Amino acid sequence: MLNYKYYDTPEGQDIFKKVFVTSKYATMSGLGLGVFDVLMFSHPKGLAGTVGRLAYYVGPAVGMAAAFTVTANVAQNIRGKNDKINYFLGGVAAGSVFGAWQRSITIGVPAAVLLGVAAIIKKTGVEEGWTFFPDNRTAHQNAISAKNDFTMAKDVLEYKTWSTGEHVQNLLV
């Protein structure tokens, strides 16, 4: 189950595995936000305070991911259609969890709509083969790329003899 990807099986199948996958990413995102909050803003005292602040972010993030996944997949099973409406409903469910977390309907309704639209964009991208996060590994240096010269301008050949003093004579002539 650790190597399972969300789109390994069709929509509406293996819902538990899909919840696990989305919750895994939500946990990592929540931990990132929580650590940022702990280090930059809240500065809790002690282990219990730190774990509490981390849980404040991880819990709702996992809840949003689970709400999206379960809603989108159950909607697909109930409706019998694999379309963008299922993802919109999942996004609305995730936005509702966000609004409940913030204890504000003023934040929850726009969040539900925005996450629903974001889910439609994701579904469209999956259907049309869009690449949201390209695999960019060209920036890393390896044994082959270390031999390449990536300077903006190459050395001018006539100035390569500076150590012998010939360049001064060439400039004076």
Residue frames relative to the residue before (quaternion, step in Angstrom):
aa qw qx qy qz dx dy dz
M 1.0000 0.0000 0.0000 0.0000 0.00 0.00 0.00
L 0.5848 0.5947 -0.3808 0.3992 3.62 1.14 -0.42
N 0.7160 0.4147 -0.2518 0.5020 3.60 1.13 -0.56
Y 0.4455 0.6997 -0.4486 0.3328 3.59 1.26 0.03
K 0.1935 -0.7537 0.6195 0.1031 3.55 -1.05 0.87
Y 0.6584 -0.5508 0.3396 0.3845 3.57 -1.10 0.67
Y 0.7780 0.3519 -0.1781 0.4891 3.58 0.87 -0.91
D 0.3412 0.7400 -0.5075 0.2800 3.61 1.15 0.49
T 0.7697 0.1920 -0.1186 0.5973 3.58 1.13 -0.60
P 0.6242 -0.5573 0.3808 0.3934 3.61 -1.15 0.48
E 0.6528 -0.5017 0.3969 0.4058 3.53 -1.30 0.40
G 0.7707 0.3425 -0.2698 0.4646 3.55 -1.06 0.80
Q 0.6927 0.4098 -0.2696 0.5287 3.60 1.26 -0.16
D 0.8388 0.1523 -0.1351 0.5049 3.56 -1.23 0.58
I 0.0657 0.8443 -0.5277 0.0662 3.56 0.88 0.97
F 0.6332 0.5359 -0.3467 0.4378 3.60 0.95 -0.78
K 0.6568 0.4989 -0.3138 0.4704 3.59 0.94 -0.83
K 0.6544 0.5073 -0.3125 0.4656 3.57 1.01 -0.79
V 0.6222 0.5161 -0.3404 0.4803 3.59 1.05 -0.70
F 0.6293 0.5323 -0.3326 0.4583 3.58 1.00 -0.78
V 0.6644 0.5049 -0.3079 0.4570 3.60 0.90 -0.90
T 0.7066 0.4452 -0.2842 0.4709 3.60 0.77 -0.95
S 0.6378 0.5205 -0.3325 0.4602 3.59 1.06 -0.67
K 0.5948 0.5621 -0.3605 0.4476 3.57 1.11 -0.62
Y 0.6857 0.4578 -0.2812 0.4910 3.59 0.91 -0.89
A 0.6372 0.5221 -0.3288 0.4618 3.59 1.03 -0.73
T 0.6264 0.5317 -0.3383 0.4588 3.58 1.02 -0.74
M 0.6653 0.4913 -0.3110 0.4682 3.57 0.90 -0.86
S 0.6558 0.4984 -0.3128 0.4730 3.60 0.97 -0.80
G 0.6593 0.5081 -0.3035 0.4637 3.57 0.95 -0.87
L 0.6404 0.5089 -0.3265 0.4736 3.57 1.01 -0.75
G 0.6336 0.5300 -0.3300 0.4569 3.56 1.01 -0.76
L 0.6725 0.4749 -0.2884 0.4889 3.58 0.91 -0.90
G 0.6607 0.5204 -0.3082 0.4445 3.56 0.96 -0.85
V 0.6552 0.4927 -0.3157 0.4777 3.58 0.93 -0.82
F 0.6224 0.5277 -0.3406 0.4670 3.59 1.01 -0.77
D 0.6605 0.5015 -0.3056 0.4678 3.59 0.94 -0.88
V 0.6648 0.5119 -0.3095 0.4475 3.57 0.89 -0.94
L 0.7355 0.4363 -0.2455 0.4565 3.57 0.86 -0.92
M 0.7855 0.3765 -0.1765 0.4584 3.58 0.95 -0.84
F 0.8326 0.2553 -0.1014 0.4809 3.60 0.92 -0.77
S 0.8185 0.3400 -0.1843 0.4249 3.57 0.34 -1.22
H 0.0715 -0.8418 0.5288 0.0808 3.64 1.06 -0.71
P 0.0413 0.8335 -0.5497 0.0384 3.62 0.62 1.06
K 0.4129 -0.6912 0.5400 0.2454 3.53 -1.22 0.55
G 0.8381 0.2014 -0.1559 0.4825 3.58 -0.88 0.93
L 0.6770 -0.5098 0.3681 0.3824 3.50 -1.35 0.27
A 0.6541 0.5255 -0.3254 0.4360 3.59 0.91 -0.85
G 0.6603 0.5025 -0.3065 0.4663 3.58 0.97 -0.81
T 0.6532 0.5096 -0.3096 0.4666 3.57 1.02 -0.82
V 0.6619 0.4858 -0.3053 0.4824 3.59 0.92 -0.88
G 0.6277 0.5403 -0.3333 0.4505 3.58 1.03 -0.71
R 0.6657 0.4847 -0.3038 0.4792 3.59 0.96 -0.82
L 0.6370 0.5109 -0.3322 0.4721 3.59 1.02 -0.73
A 0.6598 0.5008 -0.3025 0.4715 3.58 0.98 -0.84
Y 0.5740 0.5943 -0.3703 0.4244 3.58 1.15 -0.61
Y 0.7340 0.3779 -0.2258 0.5172 3.59 1.09 -0.63
V 0.6714 0.5121 -0.3110 0.4362 3.60 0.92 -0.85
G 0.6454 0.5593 -0.3296 0.4024 3.60 0.87 -0.89
P 0.7199 0.4158 -0.2720 0.4846 3.63 0.70 -0.93
A 0.6134 0.5443 -0.3626 0.4427 3.60 1.04 -0.65
V 0.6674 0.4709 -0.2959 0.4953 3.58 0.94 -0.85
G 0.6304 0.5316 -0.3309 0.4589 3.58 1.03 -0.71
M 0.6472 0.5055 -0.3149 0.4758 3.58 1.00 -0.79
A 0.6609 0.5043 -0.3103 0.4612 3.59 0.93 -0.87
A 0.6704 0.4871 -0.2988 0.4732 3.57 0.93 -0.88
A 0.6401 0.5219 -0.3312 0.4563 3.60 0.97 -0.80
F 0.6462 0.5122 -0.3227 0.4647 3.58 0.95 -0.84
T 0.7055 0.4879 -0.2777 0.4326 3.55 0.73 -1.08
V 0.6885 0.4705 -0.2927 0.4678 3.57 0.80 -0.96
T 0.6729 0.5023 -0.3117 0.4447 3.60 0.85 -0.90
A 0.6787 0.4908 -0.3052 0.4532 3.60 0.83 -0.93
N 0.7107 0.4550 -0.2717 0.4627 3.59 0.89 -0.85
V 0.6471 0.4871 -0.3254 0.4880 3.61 1.00 -0.73
A 0.6215 0.5280 -0.3448 0.4648 3.60 1.01 -0.71
Q 0.6326 0.5162 -0.3315 0.4728 3.58 1.03 -0.71
N 0.6707 0.4899 -0.3015 0.4683 3.58 0.95 -0.81
I 0.6816 0.4801 -0.2938 0.4676 3.61 0.95 -0.81
R 0.7357 0.4239 -0.2295 0.4758 3.57 0.84 -1.00
G 0.3298 -0.7643 0.4944 0.2503 3.58 1.10 -0.62
K 0.6500 0.4634 -0.3164 0.5124 3.56 1.27 0.28
N 0.2454 -0.7424 0.6050 0.1505 3.56 -1.08 0.76
D 0.3256 0.7503 -0.5109 0.2648 3.56 0.17 1.27
K 0.7485 -0.4335 0.2901 0.4095 3.53 -1.36 -0.04
I 0.5473 0.6198 -0.4046 0.3906 3.59 1.15 -0.44
N 0.6138 0.5476 -0.3497 0.4485 3.60 1.03 -0.74
Y 0.6777 0.4754 -0.2909 0.4797 3.57 0.92 -0.88
F 0.6152 0.5350 -0.3542 0.4582 3.59 1.03 -0.71
L 0.6518 0.5051 -0.3120 0.4719 3.58 0.95 -0.86
G 0.6337 0.5205 -0.3255 0.4706 3.59 1.03 -0.73
G 0.6531 0.5067 -0.3064 0.4720 3.57 1.00 -0.80
V 0.6258 0.5230 -0.3282 0.4765 3.56 1.07 -0.75
A 0.6421 0.5110 -0.3266 0.4690 3.59 0.98 -0.78
A 0.6532 0.4998 -0.3136 0.4745 3.59 0.96 -0.82
G 0.6562 0.5024 -0.3082 0.4712 3.59 0.99 -0.79
S 0.6170 0.5373 -0.3408 0.4631 3.57 1.11 -0.63
V 0.6287 0.5070 -0.3316 0.4876 3.58 1.04 -0.73
F 0.6320 0.5276 -0.3300 0.4619 3.58 1.01 -0.79
G 0.6637 0.5009 -0.3002 0.4674 3.59 0.94 -0.87
A 0.6407 0.5041 -0.3237 0.4802 3.59 1.02 -0.75
W 0.6262 0.5342 -0.3320 0.4608 3.58 1.04 -0.76
Q 0.7246 0.4085 -0.2316 0.5044 3.56 0.99 -0.82
R 0.3248 -0.7784 0.4691 0.2619 3.58 1.35 -0.17
S 0.6195 0.5168 -0.3404 0.4830 3.54 1.01 0.87
I 0.3307 -0.7300 0.5621 0.2045 3.55 -0.75 1.02
T 0.5831 0.5858 -0.3635 0.4298 3.57 1.19 -0.53
I 0.6911 0.4050 -0.2613 0.5386 3.57 1.14 -0.55
G 0.6558 0.5677 -0.3102 0.3891 3.58 0.97 -0.83
V 0.6741 0.5033 -0.3153 0.4392 3.60 0.88 -0.87
P 0.6872 0.4395 -0.3127 0.4866 3.66 0.78 -0.81
A 0.6173 0.5354 -0.3492 0.4585 3.59 1.06 -0.68
A 0.6409 0.5216 -0.3253 0.4597 3.58 0.98 -0.80
V 0.6731 0.4804 -0.3010 0.4749 3.58 0.91 -0.87
L 0.6766 0.4959 -0.3030 0.4523 3.61 0.87 -0.92
L 0.6799 0.4627 -0.2993 0.4838 3.58 0.92 -0.80
G 0.6032 0.5393 -0.3568 0.4670 3.59 1.12 -0.53
V 0.6614 0.4816 -0.2978 0.4918 3.58 0.98 -0.83
A 0.6323 0.5200 -0.3330 0.4679 3.59 1.00 -0.77
A 0.6435 0.5130 -0.3220 0.4680 3.58 1.04 -0.73
I 0.6183 0.5237 -0.3442 0.4743 3.60 1.05 -0.69
I 0.6423 0.5133 -0.3215 0.4697 3.59 0.98 -0.82
K 0.6426 0.5121 -0.3192 0.4721 3.58 0.98 -0.80
K 0.6611 0.5011 -0.3109 0.4639 3.60 0.89 -0.88
T 0.6395 0.5115 -0.3203 0.4762 3.58 0.99 -0.81
G 0.6555 0.5156 -0.3077 0.4581 3.56 0.97 -0.83
V 0.6458 0.5042 -0.3215 0.4747 3.58 1.01 -0.76
E 0.6765 0.5009 -0.2949 0.4523 3.58 0.93 -0.88
E 0.7671 0.3588 -0.1865 0.4980 3.58 1.02 -0.80
G 0.5279 -0.6863 0.3847 0.3198 3.59 1.25 0.13
W 0.2727 0.7677 -0.5349 0.2240 3.59 1.06 0.64
T 0.2949 -0.7168 0.6001 0.1977 3.55 -1.24 0.54
F 0.2284 -0.8060 0.5338 0.1147 3.57 -0.39 1.22
F 0.7866 0.1078 -0.0395 0.6067 3.57 1.00 -0.83
P 0.2215 -0.8141 0.5185 0.1388 3.59 -0.06 1.23
D 0.4835 -0.6432 0.5131 0.2988 3.53 -1.20 0.62
N 0.0129 0.8284 -0.5549 0.0754 3.56 -0.11 1.31
R 0.1275 0.8128 -0.5526 0.1328 3.56 0.03 1.27
T 0.4465 0.7193 -0.4434 0.2943 3.59 1.22 0.18
A 0.6016 0.5937 -0.3626 0.3927 3.59 1.16 -0.38
H 0.6025 0.5702 -0.3667 0.4211 3.58 1.16 -0.37
Q 0.3638 -0.7315 0.5344 0.2166 3.53 -1.01 0.78
N 0.0337 -0.7831 0.6209 0.0053 3.54 -0.96 0.90
A 0.7658 -0.3807 0.2432 0.4577 3.57 -1.26 -0.06
I 0.6836 0.4684 -0.2981 0.4737 3.60 1.03 -0.65
S 0.7139 0.4583 -0.2791 0.4499 3.60 0.81 -0.93
A 0.5741 0.5939 -0.3890 0.4079 3.62 1.14 -0.42
K 0.6421 0.5260 -0.3217 0.4555 3.59 1.16 -0.49
N 0.6135 0.5697 -0.3506 0.4197 3.58 1.19 -0.41
D 0.3560 -0.7090 0.5710 0.2111 3.53 -1.19 0.66
F 0.0941 -0.8308 0.5485 0.0100 3.57 -0.44 1.23
T 0.3242 0.7547 -0.5137 0.2478 3.61 1.12 0.50
M 0.5903 -0.6011 0.4116 0.3475 3.55 -1.18 0.57
A 0.7956 0.0822 -0.0275 0.5996 3.60 1.02 -0.80
K 0.4317 -0.6961 0.5121 0.2585 3.55 -0.98 0.88
D 0.5972 -0.5479 0.4384 0.3885 3.56 -1.25 0.41
V 0.4178 -0.6694 0.5497 0.2740 3.53 -1.12 0.74
L 0.5065 -0.7060 0.4074 0.2812 3.56 -0.74 1.07
E 0.6687 0.5284 -0.3292 0.4064 3.64 0.92 -0.75
Y 0.7012 0.4441 -0.2839 0.4801 3.62 1.15 -0.32
K 0.4463 0.7068 -0.4511 0.3127 3.59 1.19 0.23
T 0.6736 0.4843 -0.3017 0.4698 3.62 1.19 -0.18
W 0.2188 0.8171 -0.5097 0.1569 3.59 1.07 0.57
S 0.6421 0.5514 -0.3456 0.4054 3.59 0.95 -0.70
T 0.6889 0.4684 -0.2940 0.4686 3.62 1.13 -0.46
G 0.5046 -0.6641 0.4255 0.3511 3.60 1.18 -0.24
E 0.4475 0.7038 -0.4567 0.3096 3.60 1.21 0.04
H 0.5849 0.5993 -0.3808 0.3920 3.57 1.07 -0.55
V 0.6201 0.5296 -0.3494 0.4614 3.59 1.06 -0.66
Q 0.6630 0.4943 -0.3124 0.4674 3.58 0.92 -0.84
N 0.6513 0.5101 -0.3239 0.4591 3.60 1.03 -0.76
L 0.6651 0.5010 -0.3116 0.4578 3.59 1.06 -0.66
L 0.6623 0.5126 -0.3045 0.4536 3.57 1.08 -0.69
V 0.6463 0.5453 -0.3281 0.4211 3.61 1.03 -0.56
